[in-house]
Amino acid sequence: MGDFLGSTGVMVAGGVGHKGRVALVAGFLYGLALIGFGLSSWFWLSLALAACLGALAALVGINLRVGQIPRIRV
């Protein structure tokens, strides 16, 4: 669910400037959400953090793939 929401958010946002900064902030927030998920003992908080982890993973992954040049072998 979170992965779907993160991908949809990137699609709606379109060409966001400073993609490196967005990926850096999303990576930092991913780390905080992962720590919170590991320390959480409440089910609903863990569920919300798992959704955030999926959304942030999609955001970081999409931003990192945008700058790559596709390599085609002939």
N, C-alpha and C positions, 0 to 999 in steps of 0.2 A: 504494500500500500504506500509506504513512504517513498519507495523507489519510483513508483508511478507519479506521485505528486511532485517529486523533485524533477523528474524528466519533463513533466508538463509545465512546471514553473520556468525551466530553462527555455522551453519552446515558446512560451508566451512572452518572456522577457526579450527574446530576439538577440540582436547584436549588442550585448552589454560591453561597454568599454572597461578597460583594466581587468581583463580576464585573469591575469596572474594574481591580482589582489583578491578577487572573488574566490579563486581556488585556495589561496592561503587562508583567508578568513573561514571558508567552509571547512578546510582541513583542521583548523584550530577548534572550531565548534564541534566537529566530529569527535575529536579527542575528548573534549569536555563531556559530550553526550555519552561516549563510551565509558568514561569513568563513572558518570552518574548512573548508568545502567548497571555497571558492576557493583556499585554500592547500594543500589536501591533494594528495599525489602518489600515495597508495595507493588502489587501487581499492576495497577492502573498507571502508575508512574513508569514502571518498566515497559509497559506496552507503548506509552507515548514516546519514551526515549528510543525504543526500537524503531518506531515510525520515523523519528527524527534522524536516526542513523541511516535509514534507507534513503531518505530524501537528500541528506548531505553527501552520502556516497555517490548518488547519481549526479549531484551537482559537481563534485570534485572530478569524477570520472569523465563527464562530458566536457568540462573546461580543459582538462588535460589532453583530451583527444582532439580538440579543435585545432591546436597548434601543430599537430603532426602532419607531415607530408605523406600522402599515400605512395607506397612503393609498389610499382607494377612490374612484374617480370614477364618478359616476352620470350 
